[in-house]
Amino acid sequence: MIFAVTGMGGIGKTALAVETAHRACAEGWFPGGTLFVDLRGYDDNPVTADQAVLALLDALGVRGPDLPPTATGQYDTYRALLADRRDRTLLILDNASDPSQFLDLLPGTGHHRVLITSRDRPDALPVRLIDLETLAPDDSVALVTRALHDSDDRDDRPAREPEALRELACLCGHLPLALQIAAAMLRRRRHRDIASLVAEIRKAGDATAVLDNGSRGTDLYGRSLVLRPVLETSYRRLPPDQGRLLRLLCLAPGGDTGTEAVAALAECDTEEALTLLEDLAATHLVTPVRGADGQDSAVRWRVHDLVRAFGTGLVVADAGLREEGEAARGRVLEFYCRWAKAADERLRWLPGSAEPERFTDRAQALTWLDGERAGLVAAAQWARDDRYAGTAVWLAECLARYLEWRRYFDDLITVARNARDAAHRMGDRAREAIAWGNLGHALAATGRTQEAIDADIRARDLCQYTGDRQCEAGAWNNLGLALQEAGRIQEAIDALGHARDLYRAAEDRPGEAVASTHLSLALQDAGRIHEAIDTLTAARDLCQTAGDLHAEAVAWNGLGNALQKTGKTQAAIEAYSNAADLFGEFGDWYRAGQALLNVILVHEATHHPDPACTCWVEAAVAFARADVLISHRTRCRRP
């Protein structure tokens, strides 16, 4: 039987093969011992099969006058010896880059076992493949800790600096070779702390540049402890089209990238991109990452952090490659903008309005946004680069509703700040106002109330400067919510009333309904319950007329709050239930869970434990779908 251990350079294939051989021989699995030959497949002068058979014959005792003079005779003798060898033997063919290096060395008998190591998957051969991945974070930490303790058991830096050690392991990409080099550097600089090496790598922005200039040496197998040459040899073996795609993929935003986005980067169709990606995956320079649903369509493509730094360095160092890379970045940004806009339009879609591109329902739009979120957020941050500022600002606007619904407020704060700064540099006050508004909304949601108020005031002032009354209405609405959170209830009522009036003047019925709903909450806080109920009832009816299910759900939830305060518990339960159903239909599972929690509170207050238990299960499912964990008493009466 033939096994192949495959993985990127530096992943630990040889170490695993040798350790496996030692343990297997110790267990008596191979009484004939082990034959090992390093094929040096990624060196400038790889070992050929003809050269390797001479080494194997020498290990088998065939040398001098017993050695056949021709290659054919040598192979015949080699195979005959293995065929006659009764004791099972393990043959390790290490570091093969091409099947031609090892095919003629296979024993030709099933009695012995063969273990091949390679950076390339020999997919064309009937070989049992064992793909190695990078280490888990805890194992990375353990590797460095052991390396330091083996050198000096008094070295207490890992115990004193656990967070710095974890960060160092992360910067090394959890790649065993990089971790070995880092450990060697720490041994050499034993009077310095681990944090100093972390800071050095952070400052350089490229772990390979720091680690390869550290403590030079070799590993247990006599191979140099260097990173860049390992990556260079793998890259140089690629055909031009694969090399180009790898370089461009290293420039992609986010940790992993979908096939469609890769096709946009490379300016090719998805089938061509998929073929090239599969070829790169066979070399372990790109890793396929299957989506949560396990479907082929959800496969994404990840580049190891060290490979990404290497590929980016290639682009930066060459003017022609830089130009190629800038064009690719522009294409992928346009790709993200087009489909983020279509997804956002689907999320905001109301009956009677034009159908957006591509996405037939909100669930489909949310699925795409969920899959591409990391890349979308990273691309929106390209707003810091003047070359892409305008497009990236537009992308940030398209993401705001989605990030708010999914409650990715840290992401929303990041993209809104970048959009705000870029719009200000461009002198685009309208977009700057929108960015300030999105920022204020996210800050309020994370409890940073005063910062939110300041941002909303800035957004309002800019809207007034540009004369955009609809945008101003949104700013007043956000400001009212922030003021309410700050306990400034009368100011909140004034701001929300002004927002409602502006929406009404603009004949924006959904906006008027949302502002009215928020106004009703402030009225409730002021003790004006019946006025709040009237306002909410009118808002709900407006939403139903406009077909805005999400705003209608918010109104139902607020109405439930008001009805509960007047003692109309059954009507409150019905209102909350309507809200939960509509939020769930809309895919806003966080708010659906909150509405169900409100139902639970009513049942608990009226001493009805059985329906409360049923609602607990439903609420748990909703929050699980929203992927959040909160206390059931946290802000449960807010929409």
N, C-alpha and C positions, 0 to 999 in steps of 0.2 A: 504494500500500500504506500502511496506517495502523498505526503502532506506538504503544503506550502504556507509558511508564515509570511504574511505581507503587511506592509505599512509604510508610512513616510519615513524618510531618512531620519535617524536619531530616535526612533520610537522604541528601540530595544529588541529588535528581532534576533540579533546574534546572541545577546545575553539570554534571552528566553530559550533559544535553541540549545545553547551550551548547558544552561542550568537544567533543562529538561533531560538532556542526555546524561548528565551526572546522576540525577535522581533515578532515571530509568535503569541505568546500569547498576546502581546501588540496590535496586529492587530485584535485580536478576533477570530483567526483561530481555537484556541483550548480552548473553554470555560471550558472544563474539566480539564485544566491545564496540567502539565508535570509530568510524573513519570520517575525518573532517578535512574539507578543502575550501579555502577562501577564493572564490572566483573573481573577486574585485571588479564586479560588473560595472561599477560606476566610476572607476578610475580611468585615466586617459588611455591606459593599455590593459584592458580586461584580460583575464586568464581565459584562454581558449580551452575547449574540451580536450584537444590533443595535448596541451600542456598539463591539464588537470589529471589526465589518466596516468601520466608519468609519476605524479606525486602519489596517486592512489596505489599504483603498483609498488612504489618504493615502500609505502606503509604496509603493504602486504608481503614484503620481503623479496620482491622481484627487482633486482638491480644488477648492474655490471654486465657480465657475459650472459646472464639469464634473461636480460631484457630483449625482447624481439626488436629487430632493427626497423620495422615499418609500423606505421600507425595502425594499419589493419591488424597486424599481428599483436600489437599491444592491446587493442580492444578485445580481441579474441581471448587473449590470456586473462585479462581482467574479468571478463564475464565468466570464463571457465572456473576461475578461482572462487568467485562468488557462488556459482552454481554448486560447486563441490563443498562449499563451506557449510557444515552442519549447524554450527552455532549461529543463531540469529544475530545479525549485525545491523547497527544503525549507521546509515550514510548521511552525513550532513553536508549539503552543497550550499555554502553560505554566500550571500551577496550576489545573486545571479541577476543580470539585467536583461537577458534574452534566453529563450529556450534552447537556442543553439549551443549555449554554454554547458547545458546539463543533459540534454536528451540522450546523447551517446554514452553518458555515464550511468544511466539507469541500469539496475542489475539484470533486468530481463527475467526475474523470478519473483514470485510473491512471498518467498520465504523471508526476505530481509525487508527492512523499512527504510524509506527515504524521507528526509526532511530538508526542504528547500527554503531559503529565505530570500526575499526580493522586495523591492519597492514597487514592482509592477505585478499586477494580478495576472497569472497565466491562464486567462479565462478559456483559451482555446483547447486546453488540455484537461483530461479527466483526473483532476487533482483535487484533493480535499483542501479547501482554503480556510485559513485561520487569519482573519483580518485583525490587526492590533489597532487599538485606539489610544489616545493620550490617557494619562493616569487620572484617576479621580483626585479632587483637591486634597483629601486627607492622605492619600497615598503619596502625592507629590511632597507634602510636608514631611511625611515619614521618611521619604528617600533622602531629603536634604539633612534632616535631623540625624539619621543614622550615619550618613557620610561624615558629618561633623564629629559625632561621638566616637566613631571608629578611629578617627585621627587623634582625638583628645577627649576623653570621657569627662573632663572638667569643663568643656565648652558648654556654657549654659545659655548661650544666646537664643536658641530655639524656645527655651522655657521663658526667657525674659521678654522676648519679642514675638509672641505668637501671631499677632496681626501683621507685622512686617514680613514674617516668614510666609504667611498665606498670600500676601500681595506679591512677594517675590515669585512664588510658585505660579501665580496667575500671569505675571509678566513673562515667565518662561513658557507660557502656553501649556504647562503640565507635560512638556516633552522631556522624556528622560535624559536625552543628551544635553539639553539646555540646563536642566536641573543639576546634572553632574558638573557642568562647567561652572555654574553659580556656586556650587558647594566647594569646588576647587578654589575659586576666587575668595570665598569666605575663609577658607583655611589659610590662604596666603595673607589675607588682611585680618588676621585673627584678633587684632587689637581694635578693630572698627566694628560698629554694630551692623546688623542686617539692614536697618533702615537706610544706612548710607549707600548701600548698593541699590536699594529700591529707588532712592532719590536720583542716583546717577542714571539709572535706566529711564526713569520718568523724564528727566531733563533732556536726554538724548532723543527720546521718542522712538527708539529702535533698539530692542534688546540685543539683536545680533551685533550691532556696532560696539556695545559695551562688553558683552560676553566674549567676543572674539579678540578683544584687546586686553583680556584679563590674564589669568594664570594659564600659560600654554603648557601642554602636556599630552599624554596619551591615556587611553583607557586600558582596561585589563587585556584587551586584544591587540594592543599596539596601534590603535587608530587615534588620529589627532582629535583632541577635544576642541573642535571648531564647528560653528554652525553654518556660516555663509557658504563655504565650499560644498557642504552637503546639499544645500538648496540649489547652488549653481549647477552642480552636476545633474541633478534631476531636471532642472529647467532647460539646460542645453540639449538634452536628449529629445525634447519635444519638437514635433513638426511645427512649422511656422504658424499655422492656423490655431493650433492648441496653445502655443506660446503667447500669441496675441490675446486669445480669450482669457488665459490665466492673468495676464497683466491687467486687462480691463476689469476682470472680476475683483481684483485686489483694490480697485478704485470704487467699487460699488458701496453705497451707503448701507449700514446695518450689518449685523453679524452673519446673516445668511440671506440668500437672494432666490427669488422664484425664477423659473425658467423663462417666463415672459419678460421679466426685467432684464435677465441676462441677454436675451435676444435683442432687446432695445439697446443695451450697452454695445453689443457686437454688430448691430445693424444687419441682422440676418433673421430668417424665419425661425420659429420655435423648434421645428424638427431638426434643423441644422445645429442650432444651439444645443439641443438635447444630446445629439450624437457627440458633439465635441465635449460636452460636460461629462458624458459617460466615459469617454476616452481619458479625460483628465482624472476622473474618479478611479480608473484602473491603475493610474500611477500614484494614487494617494496624495496628489497635490490639491484635490478638491474632494470634499466629503458630502455624499448625499444625505440629507436629513429628512426622514419621512414625517409627514404631518401627523397630528393627533388622530385624524380619522383613518390613517393607515392606507389611504388611497394613493395610487401613483401620481394622480394629478396634484397632490399636495406636496410632492417631493420638492425640497429646496436644496440649495447648494451653499456649502460653507467652506471658507478658506481658513486654514489655521492662522492664528495671529502672526506667527513668525514668517509664514509664507506671504501673508498680506504685507508685512513690513518689507520683506525682500522685493516683492513685485512692485510696490509703490516706489521703492528706492530705484529700481530699474527705470521707471517712468520719469522720475524727477531728474535723473542724471543724463537724460537724452532729450534734446530739443524736439526731435521728430516724434518720439514717444509721448512727450508732454502734450504736443498738439493733438495727437491721436486720443490721448486720455481726456483732454478737455472736451473734445467733440463727443466722446462717449458719455461723459458726465452730463452734458447738456441733453443728450438723447434720453437717458434714463430719468432725468428730472422731468422732461416733457411727458414721458410715459406715465410717471407717477401722478403728475398734475392732471392728465386727461382722465385717468380712471378714478382718482380721488374725487375729482369734480363730479363725475358721473355717480359715484357712490354717495356723495354728500347730497346730490340732487334727489337720489332715491330716498334717502333718509328724510328729507324735507318734503317729499312729494305729497301733493294734495289732489284729490279727485278733480278732474277737469283740466289739470295742468299738463304740459307736454311730458311725454315719457322720456326718462333719461336713457342714455346709451347703456347697453350691455346688461345691466342688472334688472331683472324682472321683478324682484321684490326686495324688501329691506333685509331679510335674512341672508340673501345672496350678497348684498352689498356689505353687510357686516362681516360675513365670512371672509370676503376678499380683504377688507380693511384689517381684520384680525391677523390674517396671514402675513400681510405686508407692513404691519405697524412699525416694526423696528426700522425697516428701510425708509418708510415714509417720514418718520420722525427725524431720522438722521439726514435725509435729503432736505427737509425743511430747515435744518440748521445750516445748510449751505447759503442761507441768506446772509451770513457773515461775509461771504465772498461777493464783492460787487458784481462780478461777472454773472452770477446766478441770482442776485438779490431779488429782482422783480418776480421771477418765476417762483422762487422759494417762498416769498411772502404770500403769493397766491396759494401755494400748496398749504401753508400754515392755516390760512382762512378755511380751506376746504376740510381740514382735519378737526377744526374746533368742535363742531357738533359731535362727531364720533368720539373724540377723546373725552368730552364731557359725559356722554352717555355711558361709556365704558369706565368712567371715573379714573382715567389715567391723568390725574391732575398734575403730577410732576412733569409728565411729557408736555401737557398743555402749557404749563408755565414756561418751560424751556423754549418751545417753538414760538409762543406769543412774544417773549422777550426778544428773541432773535428777529422776528418779523417787525416788532416795534422799532428796534434800532435800525434795521435796514430801511424801513419806510421813511424814518426820519432822515437818514443819510440821503435818500433819493428825493426828499422834499415832497413826498406823497402824503399829505396830511389826512386824506380820506382813509387810506389803508393804515396809517399810523393810529387813527382813531379806532379802527376795528381791532387792531392788535391790542391797544390799551384796554378795550372792552373785554376781549377774551382773557387777557391777563387778570383783570379785576375779578371776573367771574371765577377763575381758577383759584385765585388767592382767597376769595371768600369761602369757597368750598373746602379749603384746607385750614380754615380758622384764622387766617391772617387778615383780620377784619379791617384794621386801620390802613394797611397797605392796599387792600381792595378798594376802600373808599377813595383813597388818593388816586388810584388808577382810574376808577370810574369817573371822578371829577375831571381828570385829564381827558378822558375819552369824550365826555360831554362837551367840554370846552372846544375840543377840536371839531366835533360835529357841528357845533354852532358856528365855528369859523368857516367851515366848508359849506354850510347851508343845507346839510343832509338831515332833514327832519326825521326820517325813518330811523337812521342811524342814531340820531339824538334820542329818539324814543327808547331804543335799546339801552343806551347809556343811562338814561334816567331810571329805567327798570332795574338794571344791575345796581345802580347806586342806592335805590330804595331797598333792595334786598340786603345790601351790605349795612346800611344804616339800621335796618331792623335787627340784624345780628348784633350790632353794637348797642342795642337797647334804646336807640334814638327813634322812638316809635312815631312821634308826630312828624318828624322830618321824613321818615320813611313813607308815611301816608301821603305827604305832600309830593314826594318824588314819584311814587307809584301812580298817584292820581294824574300827575303831569304826563307820565309815560303813556297812560291809557288815553288821555286826551289827544296826544300827538299821534298815536296809532289810529285813533278814530278819525282824526282829520286827514290822515293819509289813506283812509279806507282800507287799512290793513286789519281785517277782522281776526285772523289768528293772533297777531301781535296784541290787538286790543284785548282778546280773551286771556292771553297769558298775563298781561299787566293787570287785568282785573282780578285774576286769581291771586296773584301776589299781593295786590292791594287788600284783598279780603283777609289774607293772613295777618297783615299788619293791623287791620281793623279788629280782628279777633284779639290780638295782643293788647289792643287799647280797650277791650271790653265791649266793643260795639258789635255784638254777635249777630243780631238780627239784620243789621246793615250788611254785615259780611255775607250772610246767607243770601240776601237779595243779589249782592254783587256776584257771588259764585254761581248762582242759578242762571243769571244773565250770561256769565262767561261760558258756562257749560253749553248753553243753547247756541251761543256764537260759534263755539268749536264744532258742535254737531252740524251746524249749517255749512261751515267751511270744510267739513270732513277731516279736521285735524284731530286724529285719534289721540296723539300723544298729549296735546294741550287739553283735550277733553279729560284724559285720565288724571292730569294734574288738578283740574277743576273738581272732579269727583272726589279726589283724595282730600282736597281742602274743604269741600262740602261736608265730607264725613267728619272732619275735625269740628266744624261749627255745629253740626247736628248733635254730635256727642256732647258738646258743652251745654246744649239746651235740654239734654236728657232724652233725646229721641234716639235711643240706642239701636233699635232695629233698622231705622232709616240710615243711621250712621254705618252699620254693618253692610247694608246694601250698597251704600256709596263707596265704601272702601273696597268691597268685592268687585264692583264695576271698575274701579281704578286698577286693581290688580289684574283683572282680565285684559284690560286695554293695554297696560304696560307690558304684560306678557306677550300679547299679540304683536306688539311693536318691537319686541326683543330687548326692552329695557328691564332686565331682570332685577337689577338692584332696586329700582323704584317699585317693581312688582312685589319684591320681598318686603319693602317698607310698608306698603299698603296692607299686606297680609299681617305684618306685625301689629298694625293698628287694629285690625280685626281681633287679633289675639288679646290685645289690651282691653277691648270692649268686653270680650267674653270673660276675661279674668275679673274685670270690675263687676260684672253681673253674675259671677259665680256659676259659670257654665264651662266646666273643665273639658268635657268631651269634645265639643266643637273647637275649643282652644287647642287641644292636642292635634286634631286633624289639621288645623291651620299651621301649627308648628312644623309639621312634616312638609306642607306645601311651601312655607317660607324658607325652610332649609334647602329645598330643591331649587327655589328661585335664587337664593344667595350662592348656592354651589354653581349654578349656571353663570352667575355674575362673577364668580371666582373672588368673592370678598368674604372677610370675616369681621363681624362687628358685634358689639353687645346689643341684645334685643331692646335695651333701654336707650340706645344712642340715637337721638334726633329722629325718633320714629314717627313724629307727627309733622314732619316737614315734607313737602312734595319733592 
